[in-house]
Amino acid sequence: MRYRLTFVVGLALGYVLGTKAGRERYEQLKKSARQVAQNPAVRNTAESAAQQGRQFAGKAYHVVSDKVGDRMPESVAGRVRSLRDRAAHSDGSDDWGTSHP
């Protein structure tokens, strides 16, 4: 699914950059993309995917932490701690406007 989405985005970008239809067609595509992005079904699917990604990332973090242990460089460990603290003190939404627990 990820590869299909990447392909579609690349195809759309290539069309927009390569089109000779001009600004009018670009504005029409932009309006269509905005309508799709504002569709409640699309937003719910994106939020669900983001939540699943965060869950998998949390599980992976624990597995990697157990295996790597103290061998992780301090710079990496510090970055992970700062990201975890940032997430703990956030207002419950990310940069995309989706909420997470």
N, C-alpha and C positions, 0 to 999 in steps of 0.2 A: 504494500500500500504506500509506503514511504517513497519508494522509487517511482511509482506511478504519479504521485503528487509532485515530486521533483520534476519529472518529465513534463507534466502539464504546465507547471510554473515556468519551466524553461521554454516551452513552446510558446506560451503567451508572451513572455518577455521578448523572445526572438521576433515574434510577429509585431509587437509594438515597436521595437527598435528598427525593424526592417520594413515596415509598412510605408507605402507612399500615399496612403489615404490622408495623412496629415493630422493636425491637432483635433479635428472633429471626431475622427475615429478613435483617437486616443482617449478623449473625454468620454466617449460612449463606452469603451472598454472599462475605464476607471469607474464609471457609474455602475456598470454591471457587476464588477468585482466588489464594490461597496455593498450592493444589494445582497450578494451571496454571503459576504462576511457578516452582515447584519441579520441573516436568516436565523431564527431561534434554533432550528435543528442543527445548523452548522456550528453555531456557538456552543450548544450543548455537547456536540461531538468533540469539539476542540477542547472544551473544559474537561470532559471525561478522559480524553487522551492525555491531557496534561496531568491529571490526578494519577492516572496509572503510571505515567512516566516518573512522577515523584515517588510513588510507592516502590517501583522497581529500583530507582536510584538509591532510596533509603536502604533497601535490602542489600543492594550491591555494595553500598558503603560499609555495612556491617561485615559482610563476607570479606571484603578487601582488608578492612581494618584488622580482622582476626588473623588473616594470612600474612599481612605485611608487618603488623605490629609496630615495633619501635624502629624499623628500618626505613620508615618514611622520612624524607628530609624535613627539617623543621619549617622550611619555607612553604612546603606543600601542606603540612599539618596546620600551620597558621592560617593559610588561605581557607582550608576546609572549616576551621573553627570560625573564622570571620563570616563565611557564607552561612553557616549554621546559626550564628548569632543574629545575622541580618534577617534570616527567615523567621526566627523566633520573635523578633521585635517588629515584624511588618504588620500592616493593617489587615492582612488576610487576602490581599490580591497581589498579582504579579504585574509585570510590565505590559501584559497583553490584556489586562482587565478581567482575567479569570480569577476565581477565588480558590483557595486551598485551605485544608484544615490546619 
